[in-house]
Amino acid sequence: MLLRLATWMGLMSIRDCGNGKNRAALLGFDSQPSNPVQGDNVSLWIAYDLPAPIITGGTATYAVTLNGIPFPPTVDELCSQTLCPKEIGFNNETSSSIFPSGVSGKIVSSITWNDQNNDLVWCVETTWRV
């Protein structure tokens, strides 16, 4: 099985945050570079197996905390963040962002997808200690 529920690579961990409620089976995920510095382009890759029904809409929620202090989450229309519809079976996604500058401590970020029925598709959380 490709799935790594919690992998420590230096100062970074990544895990399934769906608490057993994901519609999709997470097959694997990774983030590169594993030890980013300010200004790095950080990429997140997620592979999953999607059961019926096909995803035709929903929301993508991006949440971040710094040293336990939450920032307001960003919620976008799912199909503005990825190609829709999402077919039954194997899918993979990539996301990238610039690693922030001027921060220190623990950064926890998550991406949560909900489908057109507001059912949880998957949730992936990354944690960095900088």
Backbone atoms as SQL, in Angstrom:
CREATE TABLE atoms (id INTEGER PRIMARY KEY, chain TEXT, resi INTEGER, resn TEXT, atom TEXT, x REAL, y REAL, z REAL);
INSERT INTO atoms VALUES
  (1, 'A', 1, 'MET', 'N', 0.841, -1.178, 0.000),
  (2, 'A', 1, 'MET', 'CA', 0.000, 0.000, 0.000),
  (3, 'A', 1, 'MET', 'C', 0.887, 1.242, 0.000),
  (4, 'A', 2, 'LEU', 'N', 0.509, 2.235, -0.781),
  (5, 'A', 2, 'LEU', 'CA', 1.294, 3.459, -0.903),
  (6, 'A', 2, 'LEU', 'C', 1.071, 4.442, 0.233),
  (7, 'A', 3, 'LEU', 'N', -0.031, 4.348, 0.940),
  (8, 'A', 3, 'LEU', 'CA', -0.423, 5.350, 1.915),
  (9, 'A', 3, 'LEU', 'C', 0.561, 5.424, 3.073),
  (10, 'A', 4, 'ARG', 'N', 0.939, 6.660, 3.379),
  (11, 'A', 4, 'ARG', 'CA', 1.767, 6.920, 4.548),
  (12, 'A', 4, 'ARG', 'C', 0.969, 7.823, 5.459),
  (13, 'A', 5, 'LEU', 'N', 0.493, 7.312, 6.579),
  (14, 'A', 5, 'LEU', 'CA', -0.374, 8.092, 7.448),
  (15, 'A', 5, 'LEU', 'C', 0.374, 9.212, 8.160),
  (16, 'A', 6, 'ALA', 'N', 1.595, 8.982, 8.536),
  (17, 'A', 6, 'ALA', 'CA', 2.383, 10.037, 9.163),
  (18, 'A', 6, 'ALA', 'C', 3.841, 9.769, 8.837),
  (19, 'A', 7, 'THR', 'N', 4.412, 10.583, 8.021),
  (20, 'A', 7, 'THR', 'CA', 5.797, 10.402, 7.624),
  (21, 'A', 7, 'THR', 'C', 6.583, 11.616, 8.085),
  (22, 'A', 8, 'TRP', 'N', 7.595, 11.394, 8.889),
  (23, 'A', 8, 'TRP', 'CA', 8.459, 12.492, 9.307),
  (24, 'A', 8, 'TRP', 'C', 9.653, 12.528, 8.394),
  (25, 'A', 9, 'MET', 'N', 9.819, 13.627, 7.699),
  (26, 'A', 9, 'MET', 'CA', 10.962, 13.823, 6.813),
  (27, 'A', 9, 'MET', 'C', 11.638, 15.098, 7.282),
  (28, 'A', 10, 'GLY', 'N', 12.563, 14.952, 8.193),
  (29, 'A', 10, 'GLY', 'CA', 13.189, 16.150, 8.728),
  (30, 'A', 10, 'GLY', 'C', 12.199, 16.852, 9.634),
  (31, 'A', 11, 'LEU', 'N', 11.785, 18.038, 9.253),
  (32, 'A', 11, 'LEU', 'CA', 10.909, 18.853, 10.086),
  (33, 'A', 11, 'LEU', 'C', 9.490, 18.920, 9.551),
  (34, 'A', 12, 'MET', 'N', 9.055, 17.943, 8.730),
  (35, 'A', 12, 'MET', 'CA', 7.739, 17.962, 8.112),
  (36, 'A', 12, 'MET', 'C', 7.032, 16.639, 8.316),
  (37, 'A', 13, 'SER', 'N', 5.724, 16.697, 8.530),
  (38, 'A', 13, 'SER', 'CA', 4.906, 15.482, 8.555),
  (39, 'A', 13, 'SER', 'C', 3.685, 15.720, 7.678),
  (40, 'A', 14, 'ILE', 'N', 3.101, 14.625, 7.219),
  (41, 'A', 14, 'ILE', 'CA', 1.911, 14.701, 6.388),
  (42, 'A', 14, 'ILE', 'C', 1.009, 13.535, 6.792),
  (43, 'A', 15, 'ARG', 'N', -0.307, 13.801, 6.865),
  (44, 'A', 15, 'ARG', 'CA', -1.209, 12.743, 7.312),
  (45, 'A', 15, 'ARG', 'C', -2.613, 12.921, 6.730),
  (46, 'A', 16, 'ASP', 'N', -3.362, 11.824, 6.774),
  (47, 'A', 16, 'ASP', 'CA', -4.781, 11.831, 6.426),
  (48, 'A', 16, 'ASP', 'C', -5.521, 12.437, 7.618),
  (49, 'A', 17, 'CYS', 'N', -6.259, 13.511, 7.405),
  (50, 'A', 17, 'CYS', 'CA', -6.991, 14.152, 8.508),
  (51, 'A', 17, 'CYS', 'C', -8.498, 13.931, 8.384),
  (52, 'A', 18, 'GLY', 'N', -8.903, 12.930, 7.612),
  (53, 'A', 18, 'GLY', 'CA', -10.321, 12.644, 7.417),
  (54, 'A', 18, 'GLY', 'C', -10.965, 11.864, 8.543),
  (55, 'A', 19, 'ASN', 'N', -10.167, 11.421, 9.520),
  (56, 'A', 19, 'ASN', 'CA', -10.685, 10.703, 10.685),
  (57, 'A', 19, 'ASN', 'C', -11.592, 9.534, 10.308),
  (58, 'A', 20, 'GLY', 'N', -11.213, 8.807, 9.247),
  (59, 'A', 20, 'GLY', 'CA', -11.974, 7.638, 8.828),
  (60, 'A', 20, 'GLY', 'C', -13.269, 7.942, 8.103),
  (61, 'A', 21, 'LYS', 'N', -13.514, 9.206, 7.772),
  (62, 'A', 21, 'LYS', 'CA', -14.774, 9.594, 7.139),
  (63, 'A', 21, 'LYS', 'C', -14.624, 9.956, 5.665),
  (64, 'A', 22, 'ASN', 'N', -13.421, 9.781, 5.101),
  (65, 'A', 22, 'ASN', 'CA', -13.196, 10.100, 3.686),
  (66, 'A', 22, 'ASN', 'C', -14.052, 9.208, 2.795),
  (67, 'A', 23, 'ARG', 'N', -14.679, 9.787, 1.786),
  (68, 'A', 23, 'ARG', 'CA', -15.350, 8.993, 0.751),
  (69, 'A', 23, 'ARG', 'C', -14.323, 8.276, -0.095),
  (70, 'A', 24, 'ALA', 'N', -13.263, 8.975, -0.432),
  (71, 'A', 24, 'ALA', 'CA', -12.211, 8.418, -1.278),
  (72, 'A', 24, 'ALA', 'C', -11.173, 7.725, -0.411),
  (73, 'A', 25, 'ALA', 'N', -10.616, 6.653, -0.942),
  (74, 'A', 25, 'ALA', 'CA', -9.510, 5.975, -0.269),
  (75, 'A', 25, 'ALA', 'C', -8.217, 6.663, -0.685),
  (76, 'A', 26, 'LEU', 'N', -7.512, 7.241, 0.282),
  (77, 'A', 26, 'LEU', 'CA', -6.224, 7.863, -0.017),
  (78, 'A', 26, 'LEU', 'C', -5.201, 6.767, -0.270),
  (79, 'A', 27, 'LEU', 'N', -4.554, 6.814, -1.422),
  (80, 'A', 27, 'LEU', 'CA', -3.571, 5.801, -1.803),
  (81, 'A', 27, 'LEU', 'C', -2.151, 6.243, -1.495),
  (82, 'A', 28, 'GLY', 'N', -1.908, 7.544, -1.505),
  (83, 'A', 28, 'GLY', 'CA', -0.587, 8.062, -1.219),
  (84, 'A', 28, 'GLY', 'C', -0.577, 9.567, -1.299),
  (85, 'A', 29, 'PHE', 'N', 0.398, 10.165, -0.628),
  (86, 'A', 29, 'PHE', 'CA', 0.579, 11.612, -0.698),
  (87, 'A', 29, 'PHE', 'C', 2.001, 11.934, -0.316),
  (88, 'A', 30, 'ASP', 'N', 2.463, 13.082, -0.787),
  (89, 'A', 30, 'ASP', 'CA', 3.826, 13.506, -0.511),
  (90, 'A', 30, 'ASP', 'C', 3.901, 15.009, -0.688),
  (91, 'A', 31, 'SER', 'N', 4.891, 15.612, -0.080),
  (92, 'A', 31, 'SER', 'CA', 5.136, 17.041, -0.211),
  (93, 'A', 31, 'SER', 'C', 6.619, 17.245, -0.468),
  (94, 'A', 32, 'GLN', 'N', 6.950, 18.109, -1.420),
  (95, 'A', 32, 'GLN', 'CA', 8.346, 18.381, -1.765),
  (96, 'A', 32, 'GLN', 'C', 8.551, 19.877, -1.916),
  (97, 'A', 33, 'PRO', 'N', 9.643, 20.444, -1.471),
  (98, 'A', 33, 'PRO', 'CA', 10.703, 19.782, -0.718),
  (99, 'A', 33, 'PRO', 'C', 10.225, 19.461, 0.695),
  (100, 'A', 34, 'SER', 'N', 10.852, 18.483, 1.320),
  (101, 'A', 34, 'SER', 'CA', 10.438, 18.065, 2.657),
  (102, 'A', 34, 'SER', 'C', 10.937, 19.015, 3.739),
  (103, 'A', 35, 'ASN', 'N', 11.915, 19.821, 3.429),
  (104, 'A', 35, 'ASN', 'CA', 12.465, 20.783, 4.376),
  (105, 'A', 35, 'ASN', 'C', 12.515, 22.162, 3.720),
  (106, 'A', 36, 'PRO', 'N', 11.352, 22.762, 3.410),
  (107, 'A', 36, 'PRO', 'CA', 11.365, 24.018, 2.662),
  (108, 'A', 36, 'PRO', 'C', 11.914, 25.181, 3.488),
  (109, 'A', 37, 'VAL', 'N', 12.424, 26.161, 2.779),
  (110, 'A', 37, 'VAL', 'CA', 12.842, 27.425, 3.382),
  (111, 'A', 37, 'VAL', 'C', 12.001, 28.526, 2.742),
  (112, 'A', 38, 'GLN', 'N', 12.008, 29.687, 3.358),
  (113, 'A', 38, 'GLN', 'CA', 11.170, 30.781, 2.865),
  (114, 'A', 38, 'GLN', 'C', 11.401, 31.025, 1.380),
  (115, 'A', 39, 'GLY', 'N', 10.291, 31.184, 0.675),
  (116, 'A', 39, 'GLY', 'CA', 10.343, 31.442, -0.754),
  (117, 'A', 39, 'GLY', 'C', 10.319, 30.206, -1.632),
  (118, 'A', 40, 'ASP', 'N', 10.515, 29.003, -1.041),
  (119, 'A', 40, 'ASP', 'CA', 10.462, 27.765, -1.830),
  (120, 'A', 40, 'ASP', 'C', 9.051, 27.532, -2.366),
  (121, 'A', 41, 'ASN', 'N', 8.979, 26.959, -3.552),
  (122, 'A', 41, 'ASN', 'CA', 7.707, 26.497, -4.097),
  (123, 'A', 41, 'ASN', 'C', 7.487, 25.087, -3.547),
  (124, 'A', 42, 'VAL', 'N', 6.479, 24.918, -2.704),
  (125, 'A', 42, 'VAL', 'CA', 6.191, 23.638, -2.071),
  (126, 'A', 42, 'VAL', 'C', 5.047, 22.976, -2.824),
  (127, 'A', 43, 'SER', 'N', 5.262, 21.731, -3.256),
  (128, 'A', 43, 'SER', 'CA', 4.253, 20.981, -3.991),
  (129, 'A', 43, 'SER', 'C', 3.703, 19.848, -3.137),
  (130, 'A', 44, 'LEU', 'N', 2.392, 19.664, -3.189),
  (131, 'A', 44, 'LEU', 'CA', 1.713, 18.576, -2.497),
  (132, 'A', 44, 'LEU', 'C', 1.068, 17.695, -3.551),
  (133, 'A', 45, 'TRP', 'N', 1.306, 16.378, -3.458),
  (134, 'A', 45, 'TRP', 'CA', 0.740, 15.402, -4.391),
  (135, 'A', 45, 'TRP', 'C', -0.149, 14.458, -3.606),
  (136, 'A', 46, 'ILE', 'N', -1.356, 14.190, -4.126),
  (137, 'A', 46, 'ILE', 'CA', -2.319, 13.316, -3.467),
  (138, 'A', 46, 'ILE', 'C', -2.897, 12.361, -4.504),
  (139, 'A', 47, 'ALA', 'N', -2.859, 11.050, -4.202),
  (140, 'A', 47, 'ALA', 'CA', -3.469, 10.038, -5.062),
  (141, 'A', 47, 'ALA', 'C', -4.602, 9.386, -4.276),
  (142, 'A', 48, 'TYR', 'N', -5.732, 9.174, -4.946),
  (143, 'A', 48, 'TYR', 'CA', -6.887, 8.611, -4.258),
  (144, 'A', 48, 'TYR', 'C', -7.747, 7.801, -5.213),
  (145, 'A', 49, 'ASP', 'N', -8.529, 6.884, -4.631),
  (146, 'A', 49, 'ASP', 'CA', -9.470, 6.053, -5.378),
  (147, 'A', 49, 'ASP', 'C', -10.869, 6.535, -5.018),
  (148, 'A', 50, 'LEU', 'N', -11.600, 7.005, -6.002),
  (149, 'A', 50, 'LEU', 'CA', -12.920, 7.595, -5.782),
  (150, 'A', 50, 'LEU', 'C', -14.019, 6.596, -6.111),
  (151, 'A', 51, 'PRO', 'N', -14.881, 6.274, -5.123),
  (152, 'A', 51, 'PRO', 'CA', -16.027, 5.420, -5.405),
  (153, 'A', 51, 'PRO', 'C', -17.170, 6.261, -5.989),
  (154, 'A', 52, 'ALA', 'N', -18.252, 5.616, -6.371),
  (155, 'A', 52, 'ALA', 'CA', -19.429, 6.340, -6.869),
  (156, 'A', 52, 'ALA', 'C', -19.982, 7.204, -5.757),
  (157, 'A', 53, 'PRO', 'N', -20.644, 8.298, -6.018),
  (158, 'A', 53, 'PRO', 'CA', -20.906, 8.887, -7.327),
  (159, 'A', 53, 'PRO', 'C', -19.771, 9.787, -7.800),
  (160, 'A', 54, 'ILE', 'N', -19.818, 10.112, -9.071),
  (161, 'A', 54, 'ILE', 'CA', -18.863, 11.044, -9.677),
  (162, 'A', 54, 'ILE', 'C', -19.000, 12.402, -8.994),
  (163, 'A', 55, 'ILE', 'N', -17.890, 13.115, -8.843),
  (164, 'A', 55, 'ILE', 'CA', -17.916, 14.451, -8.244),
  (165, 'A', 55, 'ILE', 'C', -18.146, 15.482, -9.348),
  (166, 'A', 56, 'THR', 'N', -19.192, 16.259, -9.200),
  (167, 'A', 56, 'THR', 'CA', -19.528, 17.298, -10.182),
  (168, 'A', 56, 'THR', 'C', -19.435, 18.698, -9.595),
  (169, 'A', 57, 'GLY', 'N', -19.139, 18.808, -8.312),
  (170, 'A', 57, 'GLY', 'CA', -19.036, 20.105, -7.659),
  (171, 'A', 57, 'GLY', 'C', -18.676, 19.909, -6.203),
  (172, 'A', 58, 'GLY', 'N', -18.680, 20.994, -5.458),
  (173, 'A', 58, 'GLY', 'CA', -18.366, 20.943, -4.038),
  (174, 'A', 58, 'GLY', 'C', -17.460, 22.081, -3.640),
  (175, 'A', 59, 'THR', 'N', -16.725, 21.887, -2.548),
  (176, 'A', 59, 'THR', 'CA', -15.838, 22.931, -2.037),
  (177, 'A', 59, 'THR', 'C', -14.449, 22.375, -1.735),
  (178, 'A', 60, 'ALA', 'N', -13.466, 23.240, -1.859),
  (179, 'A', 60, 'ALA', 'CA', -12.097, 22.975, -1.436),
  (180, 'A', 60, 'ALA', 'C', -11.785, 23.988, -0.339),
  (181, 'A', 61, 'THR', 'N', -11.440, 23.498, 0.834),
  (182, 'A', 61, 'THR', 'CA', -11.157, 24.373, 1.969),
  (183, 'A', 61, 'THR', 'C', -9.679, 24.272, 2.314),
  (184, 'A', 62, 'TYR', 'N', -9.043, 25.433, 2.429),
  (185, 'A', 62, 'TYR', 'CA', -7.622, 25.538, 2.759),
  (186, 'A', 62, 'TYR', 'C', -7.519, 26.226, 4.114),
  (187, 'A', 63, 'ALA', 'N', -6.926, 25.537, 5.089),
  (188, 'A', 63, 'ALA', 'CA', -6.828, 26.083, 6.438),
  (189, 'A', 63, 'ALA', 'C', -5.363, 26.073, 6.883),
  (190, 'A', 64, 'VAL', 'N', -4.985, 27.079, 7.686),
  (191, 'A', 64, 'VAL', 'CA', -3.611, 27.199, 8.181),
  (192, 'A', 64, 'VAL', 'C', -3.648, 27.678, 9.629),
  (193, 'A', 65, 'THR', 'N', -2.770, 27.087, 10.451),
  (194, 'A', 65, 'THR', 'CA', -2.527, 27.630, 11.786),
  (195, 'A', 65, 'THR', 'C', -1.024, 27.865, 11.927),
  (196, 'A', 66, 'LEU', 'N', -0.668, 28.873, 12.702),
  (197, 'A', 66, 'LEU', 'CA', 0.728, 29.170, 13.020),
  (198, 'A', 66, 'LEU', 'C', 0.841, 29.173, 14.533),
  (199, 'A', 67, 'ASN', 'N', 1.636, 28.241, 15.062),
  (200, 'A', 67, 'ASN', 'CA', 1.804, 28.101, 16.515),
  (201, 'A', 67, 'ASN', 'C', 0.460, 27.991, 17.223),
  (202, 'A', 68, 'GLY', 'N', -0.467, 27.259, 16.608),
  (203, 'A', 68, 'GLY', 'CA', -1.786, 27.022, 17.205),
  (204, 'A', 68, 'GLY', 'C', -2.799, 28.124, 16.968),
  (205, 'A', 69, 'ILE', 'N', -2.393, 29.208, 16.340),
  (206, 'A', 69, 'ILE', 'CA', -3.315, 30.317, 16.067),
  (207, 'A', 69, 'ILE', 'C', -3.880, 30.137, 14.666),
  (208, 'A', 70, 'PRO', 'N', -5.217, 29.950, 14.552),
  (209, 'A', 70, 'PRO', 'CA', -5.796, 29.720, 13.226),
  (210, 'A', 70, 'PRO', 'C', -5.975, 31.016, 12.444),
  (211, 'A', 71, 'PHE', 'N', -5.782, 30.905, 11.145),
  (212, 'A', 71, 'PHE', 'CA', -6.113, 31.982, 10.221),
  (213, 'A', 71, 'PHE', 'C', -7.444, 31.626, 9.582),
  (214, 'A', 72, 'PRO', 'N', -8.214, 32.610, 9.140),
  (215, 'A', 72, 'PRO', 'CA', -9.491, 32.279, 8.505),
  (216, 'A', 72, 'PRO', 'C', -9.257, 31.368, 7.298),
  (217, 'A', 73, 'PRO', 'N', -10.032, 30.275, 7.196),
  (218, 'A', 73, 'PRO', 'CA', -9.849, 29.372, 6.058),
  (219, 'A', 73, 'PRO', 'C', -10.323, 30.013, 4.762),
  (220, 'A', 74, 'THR', 'N', -9.774, 29.535, 3.675),
  (221, 'A', 74, 'THR', 'CA', -10.216, 29.931, 2.346),
  (222, 'A', 74, 'THR', 'C', -11.067, 28.795, 1.803),
  (223, 'A', 75, 'VAL', 'N', -12.263, 29.119, 1.326),
  (224, 'A', 75, 'VAL', 'CA', -13.152, 28.119, 0.752),
  (225, 'A', 75, 'VAL', 'C', -13.421, 28.504, -0.692),
  (226, 'A', 76, 'ASP', 'N', -13.070, 27.602, -1.606),
  (227, 'A', 76, 'ASP', 'CA', -13.265, 27.839, -3.032),
  (228, 'A', 76, 'ASP', 'C', -14.197, 26.786, -3.610),
  (229, 'A', 77, 'GLU', 'N', -14.825, 27.137, -4.716),
  (230, 'A', 77, 'GLU', 'CA', -15.600, 26.166, -5.474),
  (231, 'A', 77, 'GLU', 'C', -14.627, 25.090, -5.947),
  (232, 'A', 78, 'LEU', 'N', -14.928, 23.829, -5.647),
  (233, 'A', 78, 'LEU', 'CA', -14.015, 22.732, -5.954),
  (234, 'A', 78, 'LEU', 'C', -13.611, 22.708, -7.423),
  (235, 'A', 79, 'CYS', 'N', -14.567, 22.881, -8.309),
  (236, 'A', 79, 'CYS', 'CA', -14.274, 22.772, -9.739),
  (237, 'A', 79, 'CYS', 'C', -13.522, 23.982, -10.292),
  (238, 'A', 80, 'SER', 'N', -13.290, 25.009, -9.460),
  (239, 'A', 80, 'SER', 'CA', -12.402, 26.103, -9.861),
  (240, 'A', 80, 'SER', 'C', -10.954, 25.771, -9.484),
  (241, 'A', 81, 'GLN', 'N', -10.760, 24.718, -8.680),
  (242, 'A', 81, 'GLN', 'CA', -9.441, 24.317, -8.205),
  (243, 'A', 81, 'GLN', 'C', -8.915, 23.065, -8.903),
  (244, 'A', 82, 'THR', 'N', -9.798, 22.334, -9.559),
  (245, 'A', 82, 'THR', 'CA', -9.448, 21.090, -10.237),
  (246, 'A', 82, 'THR', 'C', -10.430, 20.856, -11.376),
  (247, 'A', 83, 'LEU', 'N', -10.070, 19.983, -12.288),
  (248, 'A', 83, 'LEU', 'CA', -10.968, 19.668, -13.386),
  (249, 'A', 83, 'LEU', 'C', -12.120, 18.805, -12.891),
  (250, 'A', 84, 'CYS', 'N', -13.323, 19.130, -13.309),
  (251, 'A', 84, 'CYS', 'CA', -14.508, 18.357, -12.967),
  (252, 'A', 84, 'CYS', 'C', -15.191, 17.935, -14.263),
  (253, 'A', 85, 'PRO', 'N', -15.908, 16.835, -14.276),
  (254, 'A', 85, 'PRO', 'CA', -16.201, 15.966, -13.140),
  (255, 'A', 85, 'PRO', 'C', -15.025, 15.066, -12.795),
  (256, 'A', 86, 'LYS', 'N', -15.005, 14.613, -11.544),
  (257, 'A', 86, 'LYS', 'CA', -14.025, 13.631, -11.087),
  (258, 'A', 86, 'LYS', 'C', -14.642, 12.260, -11.265),
  (259, 'A', 87, 'GLU', 'N', -13.969, 11.442, -12.063),
  (260, 'A', 87, 'GLU', 'CA', -14.491, 10.122, -12.398),
  (261, 'A', 87, 'GLU', 'C', -14.231, 9.110, -11.284),
  (262, 'A', 88, 'ILE', 'N', -15.021, 8.069, -11.264),
  (263, 'A', 88, 'ILE', 'CA', -14.852, 6.953, -10.349),
  (264, 'A', 88, 'ILE', 'C', -13.514, 6.282, -10.671),
  (265, 'A', 89, 'GLY', 'N', -12.788, 5.873, -9.634),
  (266, 'A', 89, 'GLY', 'CA', -11.510, 5.190, -9.814),
  (267, 'A', 89, 'GLY', 'C', -10.333, 6.051, -9.393),
  (268, 'A', 90, 'PHE', 'N', -9.162, 5.750, -9.965),
  (269, 'A', 90, 'PHE', 'CA', -7.911, 6.409, -9.582),
  (270, 'A', 90, 'PHE', 'C', -7.877, 7.858, -10.065),
  (271, 'A', 91, 'ASN', 'N', -7.491, 8.753, -9.162),
  (272, 'A', 91, 'ASN', 'CA', -7.284, 10.168, -9.464),
  (273, 'A', 91, 'ASN', 'C', -6.041, 10.625, -8.717),
  (274, 'A', 92, 'ASN', 'N', -5.403, 11.679, -9.218),
  (275, 'A', 92, 'ASN', 'CA', -4.335, 12.303, -8.443),
  (276, 'A', 92, 'ASN', 'C', -4.379, 13.798, -8.664),
  (277, 'A', 93, 'GLU', 'N', -3.910, 14.508, -7.668),
  (278, 'A', 93, 'GLU', 'CA', -3.955, 15.971, -7.658),
  (279, 'A', 93, 'GLU', 'C', -2.596, 16.500, -7.231),
  (280, 'A', 94, 'THR', 'N', -2.261, 17.683, -7.708),
  (281, 'A', 94, 'THR', 'CA', -1.094, 18.397, -7.208),
  (282, 'A', 94, 'THR', 'C', -1.513, 19.815, -6.864),
  (283, 'A', 95, 'SER', 'N', -0.872, 20.338, -5.855),
  (284, 'A', 95, 'SER', 'CA', -1.122, 21.701, -5.412),
  (285, 'A', 95, 'SER', 'C', 0.227, 22.296, -5.057),
  (286, 'A', 96, 'SER', 'N', 0.404, 23.576, -5.299),
  (287, 'A', 96, 'SER', 'CA', 1.674, 24.190, -4.917),
  (288, 'A', 96, 'SER', 'C', 1.424, 25.588, -4.368),
  (289, 'A', 97, 'SER', 'N', 2.329, 25.997, -3.491),
  (290, 'A', 97, 'SER', 'CA', 2.275, 27.339, -2.911),
  (291, 'A', 97, 'SER', 'C', 3.679, 27.740, -2.494),
  (292, 'A', 98, 'ILE', 'N', 3.865, 29.008, -2.296),
  (293, 'A', 98, 'ILE', 'CA', 5.159, 29.539, -1.862),
  (294, 'A', 98, 'ILE', 'C', 5.236, 29.459, -0.341),
  (295, 'A', 99, 'PHE', 'N', 6.325, 28.864, 0.162),
  (296, 'A', 99, 'PHE', 'CA', 6.509, 28.751, 1.606),
  (297, 'A', 99, 'PHE', 'C', 6.707, 30.143, 2.185),
  (298, 'A', 100, 'PRO', 'N', 5.992, 30.469, 3.276),
  (299, 'A', 100, 'PRO', 'CA', 6.013, 31.844, 3.800),
  (300, 'A', 100, 'PRO', 'C', 7.369, 32.254, 4.367),
  (301, 'A', 101, 'SER', 'N', 7.580, 33.544, 4.380),
  (302, 'A', 101, 'SER', 'CA', 8.797, 34.092, 4.981),
  (303, 'A', 101, 'SER', 'C', 8.439, 34.779, 6.289),
  (304, 'A', 102, 'GLY', 'N', 9.433, 34.934, 7.140),
  (305, 'A', 102, 'GLY', 'CA', 9.254, 35.680, 8.382),
  (306, 'A', 102, 'GLY', 'C', 8.435, 34.970, 9.439),
  (307, 'A', 103, 'VAL', 'N', 8.286, 33.655, 9.350),
  (308, 'A', 103, 'VAL', 'CA', 7.546, 32.915, 10.369),
  (309, 'A', 103, 'VAL', 'C', 8.464, 31.901, 11.026),
  (310, 'A', 104, 'SER', 'N', 8.148, 31.569, 12.256),
  (311, 'A', 104, 'SER', 'CA', 8.885, 30.509, 12.936),
  (312, 'A', 104, 'SER', 'C', 7.917, 29.783, 13.856),
  (313, 'A', 105, 'GLY', 'N', 8.235, 28.526, 14.096),
  (314, 'A', 105, 'GLY', 'CA', 7.379, 27.712, 14.947),
  (315, 'A', 105, 'GLY', 'C', 6.742, 26.590, 14.158),
  (316, 'A', 106, 'LYS', 'N', 5.501, 26.289, 14.492),
  (317, 'A', 106, 'LYS', 'CA', 4.767, 25.169, 13.901),
  (318, 'A', 106, 'LYS', 'C', 3.688, 25.697, 12.954),
  (319, 'A', 107, 'ILE', 'N', 3.777, 25.272, 11.688),
  (320, 'A', 107, 'ILE', 'CA', 2.784, 25.633, 10.669),
  (321, 'A', 107, 'ILE', 'C', 2.021, 24.368, 10.310),
  (322, 'A', 108, 'VAL', 'N', 0.715, 24.391, 10.488),
  (323, 'A', 108, 'VAL', 'CA', -0.141, 23.264, 10.120),
  (324, 'A', 108, 'VAL', 'C', -1.100, 23.754, 9.043),
  (325, 'A', 109, 'SER', 'N', -1.113, 23.060, 7.905),
  (326, 'A', 109, 'SER', 'CA', -2.039, 23.430, 6.837),
  (327, 'A', 109, 'SER', 'C', -2.820, 22.191, 6.413),
  (328, 'A', 110, 'SER', 'N', -4.052, 22.414, 5.974),
  (329, 'A', 110, 'SER', 'CA', -4.863, 21.293, 5.507),
  (330, 'A', 110, 'SER', 'C', -5.629, 21.697, 4.263),
  (331, 'A', 111, 'ILE', 'N', -5.886, 20.678, 3.443),
  (332, 'A', 111, 'ILE', 'CA', -6.768, 20.820, 2.280),
  (333, 'A', 111, 'ILE', 'C', -7.878, 19.799, 2.483),
  (334, 'A', 112, 'THR', 'N', -9.114, 20.277, 2.447),
  (335, 'A', 112, 'THR', 'CA', -10.275, 19.414, 2.625),
  (336, 'A', 112, 'THR', 'C', -11.195, 19.580, 1.431),
  (337, 'A', 113, 'TRP', 'N', -11.568, 18.461, 0.828),
  (338, 'A', 113, 'TRP', 'CA', -12.521, 18.482, -0.276),
  (339, 'A', 113, 'TRP', 'C', -13.850, 17.907, 0.183),
  (340, 'A', 114, 'ASN', 'N', -14.927, 18.618, -0.121),
  (341, 'A', 114, 'ASN', 'CA', -16.282, 18.118, 0.062),
  (342, 'A', 114, 'ASN', 'C', -16.965, 18.097, -1.296),
  (343, 'A', 115, 'ASP', 'N', -17.797, 17.075, -1.525),
  (344, 'A', 115, 'ASP', 'CA', -18.447, 16.952, -2.827),
  (345, 'A', 115, 'ASP', 'C', -19.731, 17.771, -2.903),
  (346, 'A', 116, 'GLN', 'N', -20.464, 17.612, -4.005),
  (347, 'A', 116, 'GLN', 'CA', -21.681, 18.371, -4.254),
  (348, 'A', 116, 'GLN', 'C', -22.766, 18.105, -3.207),
  (349, 'A', 117, 'ASN', 'N', -22.652, 17.001, -2.453),
  (350, 'A', 117, 'ASN', 'CA', -23.598, 16.685, -1.381),
  (351, 'A', 117, 'ASN', 'C', -23.045, 17.068, -0.011),
  (352, 'A', 118, 'ASN', 'N', -21.923, 17.781, -0.001),
  (353, 'A', 118, 'ASN', 'CA', -21.203, 18.192, 1.200),
  (354, 'A', 118, 'ASN', 'C', -20.622, 17.015, 1.979),
  (355, 'A', 119, 'ASP', 'N', -20.443, 15.860, 1.315),
  (356, 'A', 119, 'ASP', 'CA', -19.778, 14.723, 1.930),
  (357, 'A', 119, 'ASP', 'C', -18.267, 14.909, 1.808),
  (358, 'A', 120, 'LEU', 'N', -17.538, 14.519, 2.844),
  (359, 'A', 120, 'LEU', 'CA', -16.085, 14.626, 2.832),
  (360, 'A', 120, 'LEU', 'C', -15.508, 13.672, 1.799),
  (361, 'A', 121, 'VAL', 'N', -14.756, 14.208, 0.846),
  (362, 'A', 121, 'VAL', 'CA', -14.067, 13.375, -0.136),
  (363, 'A', 121, 'VAL', 'C', -12.739, 12.936, 0.455),
  (364, 'A', 122, 'TRP', 'N', -11.911, 13.879, 0.878),
  (365, 'A', 122, 'TRP', 'CA', -10.654, 13.597, 1.569),
  (366, 'A', 122, 'TRP', 'C', -10.150, 14.852, 2.256),
  (367, 'A', 123, 'CYS', 'N', -9.206, 14.621, 3.189),
  (368, 'A', 123, 'CYS', 'CA', -8.547, 15.709, 3.915),
  (369, 'A', 123, 'CYS', 'C', -7.094, 15.296, 4.114),
  (370, 'A', 124, 'VAL', 'N', -6.173, 16.187, 3.775),
  (371, 'A', 124, 'VAL', 'CA', -4.747, 15.942, 3.967),
  (372, 'A', 124, 'VAL', 'C', -4.161, 17.128, 4.729),
  (373, 'A', 125, 'GLU', 'N', -3.366, 16.819, 5.752),
  (374, 'A', 125, 'GLU', 'CA', -2.776, 17.844, 6.608),
  (375, 'A', 125, 'GLU', 'C', -1.253, 17.729, 6.585),
  (376, 'A', 126, 'THR', 'N', -0.587, 18.866, 6.450),
  (377, 'A', 126, 'THR', 'CA', 0.874, 18.912, 6.538),
  (378, 'A', 126, 'THR', 'C', 1.260, 19.757, 7.739),
  (379, 'A', 127, 'THR', 'N', 2.357, 19.370, 8.382),
  (380, 'A', 127, 'THR', 'CA', 2.872, 20.109, 9.530),
  (381, 'A', 127, 'THR', 'C', 4.358, 20.353, 9.304),
  (382, 'A', 128, 'TRP', 'N', 4.767, 21.602, 9.454),
  (383, 'A', 128, 'TRP', 'CA', 6.177, 21.973, 9.365),
  (384, 'A', 128, 'TRP', 'C', 6.597, 22.631, 10.663),
  (385, 'A', 129, 'ARG', 'N', 7.830, 22.384, 11.055),
  (386, 'A', 129, 'ARG', 'CA', 8.437, 23.072, 12.204),
  (387, 'A', 129, 'ARG', 'C', 9.610, 23.873, 11.659),
  (388, 'A', 130, 'VAL', 'N', 9.482, 25.197, 11.734),
  (389, 'A', 130, 'VAL', 'CA', 10.514, 26.076, 11.175),
  (390, 'A', 130, 'VAL', 'C', 11.075, 26.991, 12.253);
